[in-house]
Amino acid sequence: MSSNTLSAVLEKQIRRLCLNDFPCGNGSWVSFSFGSQRKSKDSAEGPGTEETDALLDLLSCPHSPWGHEESWSPQAAALRQLAVLTPERLHADFIYKYFTTFHIVDKDVSIIDDGLLKFSKLEELVLTANKISEIPVKNLPNTLKGNPFTLVSSFPGFTVDSLPQLCFLDALLISSEERRRFRGLAEMSDLIANRASVTVSVGTMRGIPNPLMSVDQNAPGFPVVTYSYFITYKFLVMYISHLCLWCLPQCPIKSGSTKDKKKKSVPELVQDAPIKRILGSVHVPLQSLLRGSQKVDTLCDFGALHQESEMEAADVHKDNSVCIHPDPVTVELSVELEKWRSVSEAHQVS
């Protein structure tokens, strides 16, 4: 296997962890007691053995000759600690599944080979400053969480113009027309920002219960209850939008009385604080934005909503053999990424 393949570089980095060498592994330097368990600090030790805490200190001490540069993966340091605490667990399959993040920077990697598939739990892969000309999708683990750079306004134009030898991007062939439109974008580095601009639009909302339909005409004028409905949203992990439908009923307006200078009773209206209640929530997946799509249009279905007065009215109709099927509450939602589709659009921003 050529040394410029990604899997070869990863295997080399793992070997450099020295998981079977002092102070890791099950060597003669390890103190054992009955049942192959590590000895406590008070236990007698044989010559040349070390306590577990001392072995761990040798891994983490800044001036220790057994310390390693482990910025290429956050899991590297934890794996070395496991090699001290429970070395019997560190078989090859366990190690491959343990890694979730790789930062392989400036290692002359030119080929992403199928050896990467052995890391079946990999979620983040950074390959900055290498010599990669092709990214075969079939060699990427399915667990990868796609690149957040795809959300910024300069993608994919900046990538296309920065990598003139790149033939495919997001499994799609880069056309000569795309290269022409994005030519010169790589030189506008002062406009490249590590943030995304998103426009969220809430469209028509249907199915909201109408309180006036169930008002008893013979009911007294007080107390008065009014209802307000509104939509909120927030972005959660994995680029999922959380959409909530709220009901804001204004509590009854109480009537009191005061006396003016002429001893006449004057009615006074007192409004209680509103009570906010969540009527429903939905999750809207936005992963397609990471795969190159610029817009997500969806119809959020909250199901049928009922108010107490409507429930009572439904019971009355049930006695008369009339069945009521309220319409579900739906909300139109649109999430759009703002991206530059040409160099001229980027110049307009500047």
C-alpha positions as MATLAB code, in Angstrom:
seq = 'MSSNTLSAVLEKQIRRLCLNDFPCGNGSWVSFSFGSQRKSKDSAEGPGTEETDALLDLLSCPHSPWGHEESWSPQAAALRQLAVLTPERLHADFIYKYFTTFHIVDKDVSIIDDGLLKFSKLEELVLTANKISEIPVKNLPNTLKGNPFTLVSSFPGFTVDSLPQLCFLDALLISSEERRRFRGLAEMSDLIANRASVTVSVGTMRGIPNPLMSVDQNAPGFPVVTYSYFITYKFLVMYISHLCLWCLPQCPIKSGSTKDKKKKSVPELVQDAPIKRILGSVHVPLQSLLRGSQKVDTLCDFGALHQESEMEAADVHKDNSVCIHPDPVTVELSVELEKWRSVSEAHQVS';
ca = [
       0.000    0.000    0.000;
       1.407    3.364   -1.027;
       2.391    5.736    1.778;
       0.374    8.567    0.239;
      -2.948    6.830    0.807;
      -5.096    8.104    3.655;
      -5.421    4.737    5.392;
      -1.609    4.307    5.403;
      -1.181    7.700    7.084;
      -3.835    6.821    9.678;
      -2.225    3.474   10.437;
       1.117    5.231   10.914;
      -0.428    7.750   13.320;
      -1.986    4.919   15.346;
       1.311    3.020   15.515;
       2.974    6.149   16.867;
       0.656    5.977   19.877;
       2.728    2.957   21.043;
      -0.303    1.306   22.645;
       1.674   -1.842   23.506;
       4.827   -0.139   24.714;
       5.750    1.453   28.052;
       3.891    3.064   29.766;
       0.911    1.495   27.925;
       0.062   -2.154   27.418;
       0.549   -5.277   29.554;
       4.314   -5.260   29.977;
       6.526   -6.239   32.891;
       6.200   -2.698   34.240;
       2.566   -3.322   35.221;
       1.638   -4.245   38.810;
      -0.869   -7.106   39.044;
      -2.683   -8.731   41.925;
      -4.747  -11.931   42.175;
      -7.248  -12.189   39.307;
      -5.083  -10.093   36.937;
      -6.352   -6.820   38.417;
      -4.123   -3.809   38.906;
      -2.710   -3.443   42.404;
      -3.697   -0.614   44.671;
      -1.212    1.910   45.989;
      -0.858   -0.025   49.240;
      -0.147   -3.346   47.523;
       3.341   -4.765   47.381;
       5.091   -4.331   44.063;
       7.706   -6.328   42.290;
      10.956   -4.800   40.995;
      10.538   -2.514   38.023;
       6.748   -2.165   38.312;
       4.757    1.055   38.346;
       1.423    2.095   39.817;
      -1.394    2.912   37.425;
      -1.495    6.577   38.446;
       2.217    6.909   37.779;
       1.829    5.389   34.323;
      -1.005    7.800   33.500;
       1.122   10.719   34.681;
       3.841    9.718   32.230;
       1.308   10.093   29.402;
       0.019   13.534   30.414;
       3.079   15.253   31.888;
       4.234   18.044   29.508;
       7.916   17.175   29.972;
       7.517   13.393   29.817;
       9.513   11.640   27.064;
       6.459    9.396   26.547;
       4.147   12.282   25.722;
       2.821   12.500   22.168;
       1.453   15.207   19.899;
      -2.158   14.091   19.526;
      -3.870   16.991   17.753;
      -4.668   14.713   14.796;
      -7.532   13.144   16.777;
      -9.279   14.013   20.073;
      -9.609   10.276   20.714;
      -5.857    9.619   20.621;
      -5.152   10.690   24.218;
      -8.152    8.773   25.576;
      -7.070    5.667   23.696;
      -3.607    5.778   25.291;
      -5.201    6.034   28.723;
      -7.290    2.962   27.962;
      -4.090    1.204   26.962;
      -2.913    1.728   30.562;
      -6.193    1.025   32.365;
      -7.672   -1.802   30.271;
      -5.116   -2.883   27.632;
      -6.941   -6.171   27.062;
      -9.737   -4.272   25.272;
      -7.500   -2.761   22.606;
      -7.879   -5.247   19.779;
      -7.839   -3.957   16.194;
     -11.615   -3.790   15.694;
     -12.063   -1.841   18.943;
      -9.427    0.701   17.896;
     -10.957    1.241   14.457;
     -14.398    1.825   15.953;
     -13.058    4.090   18.699;
     -12.099    6.976   16.424;
     -14.783    9.511   15.474;
     -12.558   12.437   14.368;
      -9.426   12.732   12.224;
      -7.495   15.935   11.469;
      -4.903   14.880    8.896;
      -3.248   18.172    7.904;
      -0.340   18.571    5.459;
       0.584   14.867    5.329;
       0.951   14.597    1.522;
      -2.188   12.477    1.255;
      -3.174   12.118   -2.401;
      -5.521    9.115   -2.380;
      -8.604    8.456   -0.250;
      -8.637    4.666   -0.413;
     -11.182    2.120    0.807;
      -9.075    1.457    3.921;
     -10.904    4.416    5.461;
     -14.049    2.260    5.652;
     -12.507    0.315    8.559;
     -13.199    3.365   10.746;
     -16.917    2.662   10.831;
     -17.759    5.262   13.512;
     -15.961    8.188   11.860;
     -17.990   11.424   11.982;
     -15.483   14.197   11.183;
     -12.656   14.118    8.637;
     -10.377   17.131    8.026;
      -7.881   16.853    5.137;
      -6.509   20.378    4.859;
      -3.292   21.102    2.894;
      -2.967   17.699    1.218;
      -2.646   16.705   -2.455;
      -6.088   15.226   -3.071;
      -7.485   15.461   -6.597;
     -10.466   13.114   -6.234;
     -12.803   12.201   -3.369;
     -14.520    8.866   -4.144;
     -17.787    8.775   -2.243;
     -17.742    4.970   -2.066;
     -14.651    5.139    0.169;
     -16.234    7.464    2.745;
     -17.911    5.930    5.841;
     -21.666    6.495    5.996;
     -21.304    7.901    9.502;
     -19.557   11.075    8.287;
     -21.572   14.188    9.101;
     -20.951   16.007    5.868;
     -18.625   19.588    6.002;
     -20.183   22.756    7.699;
     -18.304   24.827    5.109;
     -20.998   23.773    2.642;
     -23.367   26.120    4.481;
     -21.399   29.331    3.902;
     -22.219   31.666    1.035;
     -18.933   31.016   -0.821;
     -19.510   27.284   -1.267;
     -19.136   25.615   -3.735;
     -17.607   28.452   -5.785;
     -14.583   28.982   -3.559;
     -13.825   25.246   -3.566;
     -14.133   24.929   -7.335;
     -11.862   27.910   -7.999;
      -9.306   26.919   -5.337;
      -8.912   23.341   -6.617;
      -8.494   23.588  -10.401;
      -7.709   19.856  -10.692;
     -10.852   18.793   -8.811;
     -13.213   16.949  -11.175;
     -16.066   15.982   -8.866;
     -17.631   17.824   -5.933;
     -20.390   16.287   -3.809;
     -20.381   13.341   -6.237;
     -21.244   15.666   -9.156;
     -19.082   16.472  -12.183;
     -17.796   20.066  -12.160;
     -18.741   21.637  -15.491;
     -16.668   24.140  -17.454;
     -19.520   26.629  -17.050;
     -19.230   26.410  -13.241;
     -15.485   27.010  -13.439;
     -16.075   30.071  -15.606;
     -18.700   31.561  -13.268;
     -16.526   31.063  -10.178;
     -13.171   32.076  -11.710;
     -11.451   34.606   -9.439;
     -13.474   33.791   -6.322;
     -10.491   32.154   -4.591;
      -8.657   35.499   -4.700;
     -11.445   37.215   -2.738;
     -10.355   35.674    0.554;
     -11.311   38.819    2.490;
     -14.974   38.051    1.761;
     -14.833   34.457    2.969;
     -16.569   34.194    6.345;
     -16.969   31.097    8.524;
     -20.657   31.680    9.064;
     -23.839   31.013    7.133;
     -26.716   33.342    6.334;
     -30.132   31.696    6.415;
     -33.576   33.113    5.664;
     -36.516   31.425    7.395;
     -39.993   32.143    6.036;
     -43.250   31.066    7.660;
     -46.108   30.894    5.171;
     -49.797   30.130    5.472;
     -51.051   28.535    8.688;
     -54.229   26.488    8.437;
     -56.443   24.563   10.864;
     -56.254   26.946   13.846;
     -59.432   26.567   15.948;
     -61.795   29.533   15.761;
     -62.996   30.353   19.306;
     -65.977   32.327   17.945;
     -67.499   29.171   16.487;
     -68.151   27.738   19.945;
     -69.263   30.878   21.792;
     -72.543   30.554   23.661;
     -74.710   33.482   22.608;
     -76.464   33.448   25.990;
     -73.226   33.634   27.968;
     -72.561   36.785   30.020;
     -70.204   39.430   28.698;
     -67.608   38.710   31.386;
     -65.164   37.139   31.817;
     -63.674   37.593   28.339;
     -61.056   35.157   27.044;
     -59.077   35.817   23.861;
     -56.594   33.560   22.083;
     -53.404   34.393   20.170;
     -51.273   31.914   18.223;
     -47.652   32.247   17.152;
     -44.807   30.151   15.736;
     -41.256   29.892   17.086;
     -38.263   27.983   15.722;
     -34.697   27.227   16.717;
     -31.780   25.336   15.227;
     -30.564   22.312   17.132;
     -27.730   19.862   16.707;
     -27.289   18.187   13.353;
     -28.924   21.145   11.660;
     -32.455   20.313   12.689;
     -35.015   23.048   13.005;
     -37.374   22.759   15.973;
     -40.747   24.365   15.220;
     -43.279   25.061   17.977;
     -46.885   26.246   17.837;
     -47.849   28.297   20.873;
     -51.226   29.347   22.208;
     -51.364   32.574   24.227;
     -54.789   32.809   25.861;
     -55.500   36.079   27.598;
     -56.910   35.132   30.988;
     -60.347   36.403   32.022;
     -60.770   40.133   32.423;
     -62.073   40.639   35.907;
     -64.424   43.440   36.705;
     -64.246   45.389   39.962;
     -65.544   48.726   41.139;
     -64.200   51.978   42.465;
     -65.867   55.061   43.829;
     -65.301   58.510   42.490;
     -65.717   61.746   44.385;
     -69.496   61.607   43.901;
     -69.680   58.148   45.517;
     -70.767   56.540   42.256;
     -69.641   53.038   41.369;
     -67.338   52.935   38.351;
     -66.520   49.535   36.839;
     -62.844   48.706   36.604;
     -61.411   46.074   34.266;
     -58.394   44.065   35.420;
     -56.518   41.828   32.941;
     -54.595   38.815   34.195;
     -51.219   37.879   32.755;
     -51.426   35.648   29.673;
     -50.763   31.933   29.993;
     -48.435   30.543   27.313;
     -48.962   26.948   26.248;
     -47.244   24.788   23.595;
     -49.850   23.163   21.380;
     -47.418   21.109   19.331;
     -43.927   20.841   17.899;
     -42.258   19.208   14.907;
     -38.694   18.558   13.766;
     -37.696   19.652   10.279;
     -34.605   17.857    8.876;
     -32.217   20.202    7.070;
     -29.487   17.744    6.079;
     -30.154   18.413    2.389;
     -28.588   21.853    2.870;
     -25.318   20.083    3.663;
     -25.599   18.037    0.490;
     -25.728   21.076   -1.798;
     -29.360   22.109   -1.729;
     -29.976   25.817   -1.131;
     -33.592   25.660   -0.024;
     -35.894   23.434    2.000;
     -39.656   23.799    1.601;
     -41.886   21.748    3.868;
     -45.409   21.597    5.238;
     -45.362   21.065    9.009;
     -48.289   19.035   10.316;
     -49.173   19.565   14.001;
     -52.290   17.383   13.898;
     -55.760   18.445   15.030;
     -55.965   20.884   17.951;
     -58.846   21.117   20.393;
     -59.919   23.728   22.897;
     -61.961   22.824   25.945;
     -65.049   24.599   24.622;
     -64.752   22.733   21.330;
     -64.420   19.419   23.143;
     -67.678   20.108   24.964;
     -69.380   21.083   21.714;
     -68.142   17.866   20.122;
     -69.674   15.860   22.971;
     -73.027   17.545   22.360;
     -72.872   16.720   18.680;
     -71.967   13.148   19.524;
     -75.265   12.772   21.418;
     -77.060   13.919   18.271;
     -75.073   11.384   16.188;
     -73.107   14.122   14.431;
     -69.351   13.509   14.139;
     -66.908   16.420   13.902;
     -63.477   15.938   12.321;
     -61.363   19.061   12.853;
     -58.785   19.880   10.216;
     -55.130   19.369   11.161;
     -53.021   22.436   11.857;
     -50.413   22.940    9.119;
     -47.721   25.587    8.674;
     -45.731   26.295    5.516;
     -42.020   26.662    6.298;
     -39.138   27.633    4.024;
     -35.414   27.671    4.942;
     -33.083   29.156    2.323;
     -29.286   29.486    2.331;
     -27.813   32.646    0.838;
     -25.018   31.607   -1.538;
     -23.024   33.299   -4.266;
     -23.839   31.720   -7.597;
     -21.189   33.713   -9.455;
     -18.243   36.031   -8.902;
     -20.425   39.008   -9.852;
     -22.742   38.283   -6.922;
     -19.741   38.189   -4.589;
     -18.570   41.566   -5.954;
     -21.983   43.038   -5.113;
     -21.429   42.109   -1.472;
     -18.025   43.822   -1.433;
];
